[in-house]
Amino acid sequence: MSWLTFLVSLILLSFGFGLMAAAVVLPDRHTEFDSAFLEVGGTLVAGGFALAVVWLTLKLTARNEARKKKRSLQVELGAAQEFPGIDLSNPDLCGFFLTGKNFTGAYFLEKISA
């Protein structure tokens, strides 16, 4: 899920609160539409809130998985001295202590398929 999902949830929340406010704030028009505005507005607010919670949960889960992956690589690189054939083309190695390690045969650039 991307930032677009979060934007949609904000739009739903805003539109829902707007409908609810229109039903409550405008006392001149006591019609059957007031209850419909409240119901639809409440539904939109609930949907927008649920979508925002799902987006936030997935965002935090993805961030946590990235941290776990980096920590796992730190442990792997810290435990051994030689790394023949290890693919290090994508990970961010900032903060890793690599002095004295043998990376002969490791891939620091992406492999080019022939």
FITI-636955 format. One record per atom (N, C-alpha, C): x, y, z; residue in one letter; atom name. Coordinates in Angstrom, 2 decimals. Example, Ala and Ser with C-alpha at 12.3 -4.5 7.8 and 13.67 -1.06 7.14 Angstrom:
<pt c1="13.19" c2="-5.69" c3="7.80" type="a" atom="N"/>
<pt c1="12.30" c2="-4.50" c3="7.80" type="a" atom="CA"/>
<pt c1="13.20" c2="-3.30" c3="7.80" type="a" atom="C"/>
<pt c1="12.85" c2="-2.25" c3="7.08" type="s" atom="N"/>
<pt c1="13.67" c2="-1.06" c3="7.14" type="s" atom="CA"/>
<pt c1="12.90" c2="0.03" c3="7.87" type="s" atom="C"/>
***
This chain:
<pt c1="0.84" c2="-1.17" c3="0.00" type="m" atom="N"/>
<pt c1="0.00" c2="0.00" c3="0.00" type="m" atom="CA"/>
<pt c1="0.88" c2="1.24" c3="0.00" type="m" atom="C"/>
<pt c1="0.44" c2="2.20" c3="-0.69" type="s" atom="N"/>
<pt c1="1.27" c2="3.39" c3="-0.86" type="s" atom="CA"/>
<pt c1="0.64" c2="4.59" c3="-0.15" type="s" atom="C"/>
<pt c1="1.24" c2="5.72" c3="-0.38" type="w" atom="N"/>
<pt c1="0.72" c2="6.97" c3="0.19" type="w" atom="CA"/>
<pt c1="-0.64" c2="7.31" c3="-0.40" type="w" atom="C"/>
<pt c1="-0.93" c2="6.78" c3="-1.59" type="l" atom="N"/>
<pt c1="-2.23" c2="7.02" c3="-2.21" type="l" atom="CA"/>
<pt c1="-3.35" c2="6.45" c3="-1.34" type="l" atom="C"/>
<pt c1="-3.10" c2="5.30" c3="-0.73" type="t" atom="N"/>
<pt c1="-4.08" c2="4.69" c3="0.16" type="t" atom="CA"/>
<pt c1="-4.36" c2="5.60" c3="1.34" type="t" atom="C"/>
<pt c1="-3.31" c2="6.17" c3="1.90" type="f" atom="N"/>
<pt c1="-3.48" c2="7.09" c3="3.03" type="f" atom="CA"/>
<pt c1="-4.25" c2="8.33" c3="2.59" type="f" atom="C"/>
<pt c1="-3.96" c2="8.83" c3="1.40" type="l" atom="N"/>
<pt c1="-4.67" c2="10.00" c3="0.87" type="l" atom="CA"/>
<pt c1="-6.15" c2="9.70" c3="0.68" type="l" atom="C"/>
<pt c1="-6.47" c2="8.52" c3="0.17" type="v" atom="N"/>
<pt c1="-7.87" c2="8.14" c3="-0.01" type="v" atom="CA"/>
<pt c1="-8.58" c2="8.08" c3="1.35" type="v" atom="C"/>
<pt c1="-7.88" c2="7.56" c3="2.36" type="s" atom="N"/>
<pt c1="-8.51" c2="7.49" c3="3.68" type="s" atom="CA"/>
<pt c1="-8.76" c2="8.90" c3="4.23" type="s" atom="C"/>
<pt c1="-7.85" c2="9.83" c3="4.00" type="l" atom="N"/>
<pt c1="-8.07" c2="11.22" c3="4.43" type="l" atom="CA"/>
<pt c1="-9.24" c2="11.87" c3="3.71" type="l" atom="C"/>
<pt c1="-9.37" c2="11.55" c3="2.43" type="i" atom="N"/>
<pt c1="-10.50" c2="12.09" c3="1.65" type="i" atom="CA"/>
<pt c1="-11.81" c2="11.54" c3="2.18" type="i" atom="C"/>
<pt c1="-11.83" c2="10.22" c3="2.45" type="l" atom="N"/>
<pt c1="-13.05" c2="9.61" c3="3.01" type="l" atom="CA"/>
<pt c1="-13.41" c2="10.24" c3="4.35" type="l" atom="C"/>
<pt c1="-12.40" c2="10.41" c3="5.20" type="l" atom="N"/>
<pt c1="-12.65" c2="11.02" c3="6.51" type="l" atom="CA"/>
<pt c1="-13.19" c2="12.45" c3="6.36" type="l" atom="C"/>
<pt c1="-12.56" c2="13.22" c3="5.50" type="s" atom="N"/>
<pt c1="-12.98" c2="14.61" c3="5.31" type="s" atom="CA"/>
<pt c1="-14.40" c2="14.70" c3="4.76" type="s" atom="C"/>
<pt c1="-14.68" c2="13.91" c3="3.75" type="f" atom="N"/>
<pt c1="-16.01" c2="13.94" c3="3.14" type="f" atom="CA"/>
<pt c1="-17.07" c2="13.46" c3="4.14" type="f" atom="C"/>
<pt c1="-16.73" c2="12.41" c3="4.89" type="g" atom="N"/>
<pt c1="-17.67" c2="11.90" c3="5.89" type="g" atom="CA"/>
<pt c1="-17.96" c2="12.91" c3="6.97" type="g" atom="C"/>
<pt c1="-16.91" c2="13.54" c3="7.50" type="f" atom="N"/>
<pt c1="-17.13" c2="14.57" c3="8.53" type="f" atom="CA"/>
<pt c1="-17.89" c2="15.75" c3="7.94" type="f" atom="C"/>
<pt c1="-17.64" c2="16.06" c3="6.68" type="g" atom="N"/>
<pt c1="-18.38" c2="17.15" c3="6.04" type="g" atom="CA"/>
<pt c1="-19.86" c2="16.86" c3="5.94" type="g" atom="C"/>
<pt c1="-20.21" c2="15.63" c3="5.57" type="l" atom="N"/>
<pt c1="-21.64" c2="15.27" c3="5.50" type="l" atom="CA"/>
<pt c1="-22.28" c2="15.30" c3="6.88" type="l" atom="C"/>
<pt c1="-21.56" c2="14.80" c3="7.87" type="m" atom="N"/>
<pt c1="-22.11" c2="14.81" c3="9.23" type="m" atom="CA"/>
<pt c1="-22.29" c2="16.24" c3="9.75" type="m" atom="C"/>
<pt c1="-21.31" c2="17.09" c3="9.45" type="a" atom="N"/>
<pt c1="-21.39" c2="18.48" c3="9.87" type="a" atom="CA"/>
<pt c1="-22.55" c2="19.19" c3="9.18" type="a" atom="C"/>
<pt c1="-22.75" c2="18.87" c3="7.90" type="a" atom="N"/>
<pt c1="-23.85" c2="19.50" c3="7.17" type="a" atom="CA"/>
<pt c1="-25.20" c2="19.13" c3="7.77" type="a" atom="C"/>
<pt c1="-25.31" c2="17.90" c3="8.26" type="a" atom="N"/>
<pt c1="-26.58" c2="17.47" c3="8.85" type="a" atom="CA"/>
<pt c1="-26.80" c2="18.10" c3="10.22" type="a" atom="C"/>
<pt c1="-25.74" c2="18.36" c3="10.93" type="v" atom="N"/>
<pt c1="-25.87" c2="18.88" c3="12.30" type="v" atom="CA"/>
<pt c1="-25.87" c2="20.41" c3="12.34" type="v" atom="C"/>
<pt c1="-25.02" c2="21.03" c3="11.56" type="v" atom="N"/>
<pt c1="-24.79" c2="22.48" c3="11.66" type="v" atom="CA"/>
<pt c1="-25.88" c2="23.29" c3="10.95" type="v" atom="C"/>
<pt c1="-26.45" c2="22.76" c3="9.91" type="l" atom="N"/>
<pt c1="-27.45" c2="23.51" c3="9.17" type="l" atom="CA"/>
<pt c1="-28.85" c2="23.21" c3="9.69" type="l" atom="C"/>
<pt c1="-29.32" c2="23.92" c3="10.70" type="p" atom="N"/>
<pt c1="-30.61" c2="23.60" c3="11.32" type="p" atom="CA"/>
<pt c1="-31.81" c2="24.07" c3="10.51" type="p" atom="C"/>
<pt c1="-31.60" c2="24.87" c3="9.49" type="d" atom="N"/>
<pt c1="-32.72" c2="25.42" c3="8.73" type="d" atom="CA"/>
<pt c1="-33.47" c2="24.34" c3="7.95" type="d" atom="C"/>
<pt c1="-32.78" c2="23.30" c3="7.61" type="r" atom="N"/>
<pt c1="-33.40" c2="22.30" c3="6.75" type="r" atom="CA"/>
<pt c1="-33.56" c2="20.98" c3="7.50" type="r" atom="C"/>
<pt c1="-34.62" c2="20.85" c3="8.25" type="h" atom="N"/>
<pt c1="-34.92" c2="19.60" c3="8.96" type="h" atom="CA"/>
<pt c1="-35.68" c2="18.70" c3="8.00" type="h" atom="C"/>
<pt c1="-34.93" c2="17.91" c3="7.29" type="t" atom="N"/>
<pt c1="-35.55" c2="17.02" c3="6.30" type="t" atom="CA"/>
<pt c1="-35.14" c2="15.59" c3="6.59" type="t" atom="C"/>
<pt c1="-35.66" c2="14.71" c3="5.76" type="e" atom="N"/>
<pt c1="-35.30" c2="13.30" c3="5.89" type="e" atom="CA"/>
<pt c1="-33.86" c2="13.05" c3="5.45" type="e" atom="C"/>
<pt c1="-33.26" c2="14.03" c3="4.79" type="f" atom="N"/>
<pt c1="-31.88" c2="13.87" c3="4.34" type="f" atom="CA"/>
<pt c1="-30.87" c2="13.98" c3="5.49" type="f" atom="C"/>
<pt c1="-31.26" c2="14.60" c3="6.58" type="d" atom="N"/>
<pt c1="-30.35" c2="14.76" c3="7.72" type="d" atom="CA"/>
<pt c1="-29.88" c2="13.40" c3="8.25" type="d" atom="C"/>
<pt c1="-30.82" c2="12.49" c3="8.44" type="s" atom="N"/>
<pt c1="-30.43" c2="11.18" c3="8.96" type="s" atom="CA"/>
<pt c1="-29.61" c2="10.42" c3="7.92" type="s" atom="C"/>
<pt c1="-29.91" c2="10.60" c3="6.64" type="a" atom="N"/>
<pt c1="-29.13" c2="9.94" c3="5.59" type="a" atom="CA"/>
<pt c1="-27.71" c2="10.51" c3="5.56" type="a" atom="C"/>
<pt c1="-27.60" c2="11.83" c3="5.69" type="f" atom="N"/>
<pt c1="-26.27" c2="12.44" c3="5.73" type="f" atom="CA"/>
<pt c1="-25.46" c2="11.92" c3="6.91" type="f" atom="C"/>
<pt c1="-26.11" c2="11.80" c3="8.07" type="l" atom="N"/>
<pt c1="-25.42" c2="11.29" c3="9.25" type="l" atom="CA"/>
<pt c1="-24.98" c2="9.84" c3="9.05" type="l" atom="C"/>
<pt c1="-25.84" c2="9.02" c3="8.48" type="e" atom="N"/>
<pt c1="-25.49" c2="7.61" c3="8.26" type="e" atom="CA"/>
<pt c1="-24.38" c2="7.44" c3="7.24" type="e" atom="C"/>
<pt c1="-24.51" c2="8.11" c3="6.11" type="v" atom="N"/>
<pt c1="-23.48" c2="8.01" c3="5.06" type="v" atom="CA"/>
<pt c1="-22.18" c2="8.63" c3="5.56" type="v" atom="C"/>
<pt c1="-22.28" c2="9.76" c3="6.23" type="g" atom="N"/>
<pt c1="-21.07" c2="10.40" c3="6.77" type="g" atom="CA"/>
<pt c1="-20.38" c2="9.51" c3="7.78" type="g" atom="C"/>
<pt c1="-21.15" c2="8.90" c3="8.66" type="g" atom="N"/>
<pt c1="-20.57" c2="7.98" c3="9.65" type="g" atom="CA"/>
<pt c1="-19.92" c2="6.78" c3="9.00" type="g" atom="C"/>
<pt c1="-20.55" c2="6.26" c3="7.96" type="t" atom="N"/>
<pt c1="-19.97" c2="5.12" c3="7.23" type="t" atom="CA"/>
<pt c1="-18.66" c2="5.51" c3="6.56" type="t" atom="C"/>
<pt c1="-18.63" c2="6.69" c3="5.94" type="l" atom="N"/>
<pt c1="-17.40" c2="7.15" c3="5.29" type="l" atom="CA"/>
<pt c1="-16.29" c2="7.39" c3="6.32" type="l" atom="C"/>
<pt c1="-16.64" c2="7.94" c3="7.46" type="v" atom="N"/>
<pt c1="-15.64" c2="8.17" c3="8.51" type="v" atom="CA"/>
<pt c1="-15.10" c2="6.83" c3="9.00" type="v" atom="C"/>
<pt c1="-15.98" c2="5.88" c3="9.24" type="a" atom="N"/>
<pt c1="-15.53" c2="4.55" c3="9.71" type="a" atom="CA"/>
<pt c1="-14.65" c2="3.87" c3="8.66" type="a" atom="C"/>
<pt c1="-15.04" c2="3.96" c3="7.41" type="g" atom="N"/>
<pt c1="-14.23" c2="3.36" c3="6.34" type="g" atom="CA"/>
<pt c1="-12.89" c2="4.04" c3="6.19" type="g" atom="C"/>
<pt c1="-12.87" c2="5.35" c3="6.27" type="g" atom="N"/>
<pt c1="-11.61" c2="6.08" c3="6.18" type="g" atom="CA"/>
<pt c1="-10.69" c2="5.78" c3="7.34" type="g" atom="C"/>
<pt c1="-11.27" c2="5.68" c3="8.54" type="f" atom="N"/>
<pt c1="-10.48" c2="5.35" c3="9.72" type="f" atom="CA"/>
<pt c1="-9.91" c2="3.93" c3="9.61" type="f" atom="C"/>
<pt c1="-10.74" c2="2.98" c3="9.17" type="a" atom="N"/>
<pt c1="-10.27" c2="1.59" c3="9.02" type="a" atom="CA"/>
<pt c1="-9.16" c2="1.51" c3="7.97" type="a" atom="C"/>
<pt c1="-9.31" c2="2.22" c3="6.87" type="l" atom="N"/>
<pt c1="-8.29" c2="2.22" c3="5.83" type="l" atom="CA"/>
<pt c1="-6.99" c2="2.83" c3="6.33" type="l" atom="C"/>
<pt c1="-7.07" c2="3.89" c3="7.11" type="a" atom="N"/>
<pt c1="-5.86" c2="4.51" c3="7.67" type="a" atom="CA"/>
<pt c1="-5.17" c2="3.57" c3="8.65" type="a" atom="C"/>
<pt c1="-5.94" c2="2.83" c3="9.45" type="v" atom="N"/>
<pt c1="-5.35" c2="1.89" c3="10.41" type="v" atom="CA"/>
<pt c1="-4.66" c2="0.74" c3="9.66" type="v" atom="C"/>
<pt c1="-5.29" c2="0.22" c3="8.62" type="v" atom="N"/>
<pt c1="-4.68" c2="-0.85" c3="7.83" type="v" atom="CA"/>
<pt c1="-3.39" c2="-0.34" c3="7.18" type="v" atom="C"/>
<pt c1="-3.44" c2="0.86" c3="6.61" type="w" atom="N"/>
<pt c1="-2.25" c2="1.42" c3="5.97" type="w" atom="CA"/>
<pt c1="-1.11" c2="1.57" c3="6.97" type="w" atom="C"/>
<pt c1="-1.41" c2="2.11" c3="8.15" type="l" atom="N"/>
<pt c1="-0.39" c2="2.32" c3="9.16" type="l" atom="CA"/>
<pt c1="0.18" c2="0.99" c3="9.65" type="l" atom="C"/>
<pt c1="-0.67" c2="0.00" c3="9.83" type="t" atom="N"/>
<pt c1="-0.21" c2="-1.32" c3="10.27" type="t" atom="CA"/>
<pt c1="0.73" c2="-1.94" c3="9.25" type="t" atom="C"/>
<pt c1="0.36" c2="-1.88" c3="7.98" type="l" atom="N"/>
<pt c1="1.22" c2="-2.44" c3="6.93" type="l" atom="CA"/>
<pt c1="2.53" c2="-1.67" c3="6.80" type="l" atom="C"/>
<pt c1="2.47" c2="-0.37" c3="6.97" type="k" atom="N"/>
<pt c1="3.69" c2="0.45" c3="6.89" type="k" atom="CA"/>
<pt c1="4.64" c2="0.10" c3="8.03" type="k" atom="C"/>
<pt c1="4.12" c2="-0.03" c3="9.24" type="l" atom="N"/>
<pt c1="4.97" c2="-0.38" c3="10.38" type="l" atom="CA"/>
<pt c1="5.51" c2="-1.80" c3="10.27" type="l" atom="C"/>
<pt c1="4.72" c2="-2.72" c3="9.74" type="t" atom="N"/>
<pt c1="5.17" c2="-4.09" c3="9.55" type="t" atom="CA"/>
<pt c1="6.30" c2="-4.15" c3="8.53" type="t" atom="C"/>
<pt c1="6.17" c2="-3.40" c3="7.44" type="a" atom="N"/>
<pt c1="7.23" c2="-3.38" c3="6.42" type="a" atom="CA"/>
<pt c1="8.51" c2="-2.79" c3="6.99" type="a" atom="C"/>
<pt c1="8.40" c2="-1.75" c3="7.78" type="r" atom="N"/>
<pt c1="9.57" c2="-1.13" c3="8.40" type="r" atom="CA"/>
<pt c1="10.25" c2="-2.11" c3="9.36" type="r" atom="C"/>
<pt c1="9.45" c2="-2.83" c3="10.13" type="n" atom="N"/>
<pt c1="9.98" c2="-3.80" c3="11.07" type="n" atom="CA"/>
<pt c1="10.68" c2="-4.95" c3="10.34" type="n" atom="C"/>
<pt c1="10.11" c2="-5.40" c3="9.23" type="e" atom="N"/>
<pt c1="10.73" c2="-6.47" c3="8.44" type="e" atom="CA"/>
<pt c1="12.07" c2="-6.02" c3="7.86" type="e" atom="C"/>
<pt c1="12.15" c2="-4.76" c3="7.42" type="a" atom="N"/>
<pt c1="13.41" c2="-4.24" c3="6.89" type="a" atom="CA"/>
<pt c1="14.48" c2="-4.19" c3="7.99" type="a" atom="C"/>
<pt c1="14.08" c2="-3.81" c3="9.20" type="r" atom="N"/>
<pt c1="15.03" c2="-3.78" c3="10.31" type="r" atom="CA"/>
<pt c1="15.51" c2="-5.19" c3="10.66" type="r" atom="C"/>
<pt c1="14.59" c2="-6.15" c3="10.66" type="k" atom="N"/>
<pt c1="14.96" c2="-7.54" c3="10.94" type="k" atom="CA"/>
<pt c1="15.94" c2="-8.07" c3="9.90" type="k" atom="C"/>
<pt c1="15.67" c2="-7.74" c3="8.64" type="k" atom="N"/>
<pt c1="16.54" c2="-8.21" c3="7.55" type="k" atom="CA"/>
<pt c1="17.94" c2="-7.62" c3="7.69" type="k" atom="C"/>
<pt c1="18.02" c2="-6.32" c3="8.02" type="k" atom="N"/>
<pt c1="19.33" c2="-5.68" c3="8.18" type="k" atom="CA"/>
<pt c1="20.06" c2="-6.27" c3="9.38" type="k" atom="C"/>
<pt c1="19.34" c2="-6.50" c3="10.47" type="r" atom="N"/>
<pt c1="19.97" c2="-7.06" c3="11.67" type="r" atom="CA"/>
<pt c1="20.47" c2="-8.48" c3="11.39" type="r" atom="C"/>
<pt c1="19.72" c2="-9.25" c3="10.65" type="s" atom="N"/>
<pt c1="20.13" c2="-10.61" c3="10.29" type="s" atom="CA"/>
<pt c1="21.41" c2="-10.58" c3="9.47" type="s" atom="C"/>
<pt c1="21.49" c2="-9.63" c3="8.53" type="l" atom="N"/>
<pt c1="22.71" c2="-9.51" c3="7.72" type="l" atom="CA"/>
<pt c1="23.88" c2="-9.07" c3="8.59" type="l" atom="C"/>
<pt c1="23.66" c2="-8.18" c3="9.56" type="q" atom="N"/>
<pt c1="24.73" c2="-7.77" c3="10.46" type="q" atom="CA"/>
<pt c1="25.26" c2="-8.96" c3="11.25" type="q" atom="C"/>
<pt c1="24.38" c2="-9.81" c3="11.73" type="v" atom="N"/>
<pt c1="24.79" c2="-10.98" c3="12.48" type="v" atom="CA"/>
<pt c1="25.57" c2="-11.94" c3="11.58" type="v" atom="C"/>
<pt c1="25.08" c2="-12.14" c3="10.36" type="e" atom="N"/>
<pt c1="25.75" c2="-13.03" c3="9.41" type="e" atom="CA"/>
<pt c1="27.14" c2="-12.54" c3="9.07" type="e" atom="C"/>
<pt c1="27.27" c2="-11.25" c3="8.80" type="l" atom="N"/>
<pt c1="28.58" c2="-10.69" c3="8.44" type="l" atom="CA"/>
<pt c1="29.51" c2="-10.61" c3="9.64" type="l" atom="C"/>
<pt c1="28.97" c2="-10.48" c3="10.83" type="g" atom="N"/>
<pt c1="29.80" c2="-10.40" c3="12.01" type="g" atom="CA"/>
<pt c1="30.31" c2="-11.75" c3="12.49" type="g" atom="C"/>
<pt c1="29.59" c2="-12.81" c3="12.14" type="a" atom="N"/>
<pt c1="29.94" c2="-14.14" c3="12.65" type="a" atom="CA"/>
<pt c1="31.03" c2="-14.83" c3="11.85" type="a" atom="C"/>
<pt c1="31.12" c2="-14.55" c3="10.58" type="a" atom="N"/>
<pt c1="32.08" c2="-15.26" c3="9.72" type="a" atom="CA"/>
<pt c1="33.19" c2="-14.32" c3="9.26" type="a" atom="C"/>
<pt c1="34.23" c2="-14.92" c3="8.71" type="q" atom="N"/>
<pt c1="35.37" c2="-14.14" c3="8.21" type="q" atom="CA"/>
<pt c1="35.42" c2="-14.12" c3="6.69" type="q" atom="C"/>
<pt c1="34.89" c2="-15.15" c3="6.03" type="e" atom="N"/>
<pt c1="34.94" c2="-15.25" c3="4.57" type="e" atom="CA"/>
<pt c1="33.53" c2="-15.35" c3="4.02" type="e" atom="C"/>
<pt c1="33.33" c2="-14.68" c3="2.88" type="f" atom="N"/>
<pt c1="32.00" c2="-14.61" c3="2.28" type="f" atom="CA"/>
<pt c1="32.05" c2="-14.84" c3="0.77" type="f" atom="C"/>
<pt c1="32.50" c2="-16.00" c3="0.32" type="p" atom="N"/>
<pt c1="32.55" c2="-16.25" c3="-1.13" type="p" atom="CA"/>
<pt c1="31.14" c2="-16.41" c3="-1.69" type="p" atom="C"/>
<pt c1="30.84" c2="-15.66" c3="-2.72" type="g" atom="N"/>
<pt c1="29.56" c2="-15.78" c3="-3.42" type="g" atom="CA"/>
<pt c1="28.38" c2="-15.06" c3="-2.77" type="g" atom="C"/>
<pt c1="28.59" c2="-14.34" c3="-1.68" type="i" atom="N"/>
<pt c1="27.48" c2="-13.64" c3="-1.04" type="i" atom="CA"/>
<pt c1="27.08" c2="-12.43" c3="-1.88" type="i" atom="C"/>
<pt c1="25.79" c2="-12.21" c3="-2.00" type="d" atom="N"/>
<pt c1="25.28" c2="-11.09" c3="-2.80" type="d" atom="CA"/>
<pt c1="25.05" c2="-9.88" c3="-1.88" type="d" atom="C"/>
<pt c1="25.89" c2="-8.87" c3="-2.02" type="l" atom="N"/>
<pt c1="25.78" c2="-7.64" c3="-1.23" type="l" atom="CA"/>
<pt c1="25.50" c2="-6.44" c3="-2.13" type="l" atom="C"/>
<pt c1="24.77" c2="-6.69" c3="-3.23" type="s" atom="N"/>
<pt c1="24.54" c2="-5.63" c3="-4.20" type="s" atom="CA"/>
<pt c1="23.45" c2="-4.65" c3="-3.76" type="s" atom="C"/>
<pt c1="22.49" c2="-5.08" c3="-2.98" type="n" atom="N"/>
<pt c1="21.38" c2="-4.21" c3="-2.61" type="n" atom="CA"/>
<pt c1="21.39" c2="-3.67" c3="-1.19" type="n" atom="C"/>
<pt c1="21.89" c2="-4.40" c3="-0.21" type="p" atom="N"/>
<pt c1="21.72" c2="-3.91" c3="1.17" type="p" atom="CA"/>
<pt c1="22.57" c2="-2.68" c3="1.48" type="p" atom="C"/>
<pt c1="22.04" c2="-1.88" c3="2.41" type="d" atom="N"/>
<pt c1="22.77" c2="-0.72" c3="2.91" type="d" atom="CA"/>
<pt c1="23.73" c2="-1.21" c3="3.99" type="d" atom="C"/>
<pt c1="25.03" c2="-1.10" c3="3.74" type="l" atom="N"/>
<pt c1="26.04" c2="-1.61" c3="4.66" type="l" atom="CA"/>
<pt c1="26.55" c2="-0.54" c3="5.63" type="l" atom="C"/>
<pt c1="25.85" c2="0.57" c3="5.70" type="c" atom="N"/>
<pt c1="26.24" c2="1.65" c3="6.61" type="c" atom="CA"/>
<pt c1="26.11" c2="1.16" c3="8.05" type="c" atom="C"/>
<pt c1="27.15" c2="1.36" c3="8.83" type="g" atom="N"/>
<pt c1="27.13" c2="0.94" c3="10.22" type="g" atom="CA"/>
<pt c1="27.63" c2="-0.47" c3="10.46" type="g" atom="C"/>
<pt c1="28.01" c2="-1.18" c3="9.40" type="f" atom="N"/>
<pt c1="28.54" c2="-2.53" c3="9.54" type="f" atom="CA"/>
<pt c1="30.04" c2="-2.47" c3="9.77" type="f" atom="C"/>
<pt c1="30.57" c2="-3.32" c3="10.63" type="f" atom="N"/>
<pt c1="32.00" c2="-3.41" c3="10.86" type="f" atom="CA"/>
<pt c1="32.54" c2="-4.52" c3="9.97" type="f" atom="C"/>
<pt c1="33.25" c2="-4.14" c3="8.90" type="l" atom="N"/>
<pt c1="33.70" c2="-5.11" c3="7.89" type="l" atom="CA"/>
<pt c1="35.22" c2="-5.23" c3="7.82" type="l" atom="C"/>
<pt c1="35.93" c2="-4.56" c3="8.71" type="t" atom="N"/>
<pt c1="37.38" c2="-4.60" c3="8.69" type="t" atom="CA"/>
<pt c1="37.88" c2="-6.02" c3="8.97" type="t" atom="C"/>
<pt c1="38.83" c2="-6.47" c3="8.16" type="g" atom="N"/>
<pt c1="39.43" c2="-7.78" c3="8.35" type="g" atom="CA"/>
<pt c1="38.64" c2="-8.93" c3="7.76" type="g" atom="C"/>
<pt c1="37.54" c2="-8.66" c3="7.08" type="k" atom="N"/>
<pt c1="36.71" c2="-9.71" c3="6.47" type="k" atom="CA"/>
<pt c1="37.18" c2="-9.96" c3="5.04" type="k" atom="C"/>
<pt c1="37.07" c2="-11.19" c3="4.59" type="n" atom="N"/>
<pt c1="37.48" c2="-11.57" c3="3.25" type="n" atom="CA"/>
<pt c1="36.24" c2="-11.66" c3="2.36" type="n" atom="C"/>
<pt c1="36.13" c2="-10.72" c3="1.43" type="f" atom="N"/>
<pt c1="34.99" c2="-10.67" c3="0.52" type="f" atom="CA"/>
<pt c1="35.38" c2="-11.09" c3="-0.90" type="f" atom="C"/>
<pt c1="36.40" c2="-11.92" c3="-1.03" type="t" atom="N"/>
<pt c1="36.80" c2="-12.41" c3="-2.34" type="t" atom="CA"/>
<pt c1="35.67" c2="-13.25" c3="-2.91" type="t" atom="C"/>
<pt c1="35.20" c2="-12.89" c3="-4.07" type="g" atom="N"/>
<pt c1="34.10" c2="-13.62" c3="-4.71" type="g" atom="CA"/>
<pt c1="32.72" c2="-13.10" c3="-4.34" type="g" atom="C"/>
<pt c1="32.65" c2="-12.10" c3="-3.49" type="a" atom="N"/>
<pt c1="31.34" c2="-11.53" c3="-3.14" type="a" atom="CA"/>
<pt c1="30.89" c2="-10.58" c3="-4.25" type="a" atom="C"/>
<pt c1="29.58" c2="-10.44" c3="-4.35" type="y" atom="N"/>
<pt c1="28.99" c2="-9.59" c3="-5.38" type="y" atom="CA"/>
<pt c1="28.54" c2="-8.27" c3="-4.75" type="y" atom="C"/>
<pt c1="29.24" c2="-7.18" c3="-5.09" type="f" atom="N"/>
<pt c1="28.86" c2="-5.88" c3="-4.60" type="f" atom="CA"/>
<pt c1="28.05" c2="-5.10" c3="-5.64" type="f" atom="C"/>
<pt c1="28.13" c2="-5.54" c3="-6.87" type="l" atom="N"/>
<pt c1="27.33" c2="-4.97" c3="-7.97" type="l" atom="CA"/>
<pt c1="26.38" c2="-6.05" c3="-8.45" type="l" atom="C"/>
<pt c1="25.29" c2="-5.64" c3="-9.06" type="e" atom="N"/>
<pt c1="24.34" c2="-6.63" c3="-9.54" type="e" atom="CA"/>
<pt c1="24.96" c2="-7.50" c3="-10.62" type="e" atom="C"/>
<pt c1="24.61" c2="-8.77" c3="-10.59" type="k" atom="N"/>
<pt c1="25.12" c2="-9.71" c3="-11.58" type="k" atom="CA"/>
<pt c1="24.53" c2="-9.37" c3="-12.92" type="k" atom="C"/>
<pt c1="25.35" c2="-9.40" c3="-13.94" type="i" atom="N"/>
<pt c1="24.88" c2="-9.12" c3="-15.29" type="i" atom="CA"/>
<pt c1="24.64" c2="-10.46" c3="-15.97" type="i" atom="C"/>
<pt c1="23.40" c2="-10.68" c3="-16.39" type="s" atom="N"/>
<pt c1="23.06" c2="-11.94" c3="-17.06" type="s" atom="CA"/>
<pt c1="23.49" c2="-11.86" c3="-18.52" type="s" atom="C"/>
<pt c1="24.15" c2="-12.90" c3="-18.98" type="a" atom="N"/>
<pt c1="24.61" c2="-12.92" c3="-20.36" type="a" atom="CA"/>
<pt c1="23.60" c2="-13.54" c3="-21.27" type="a" atom="C"/>
***
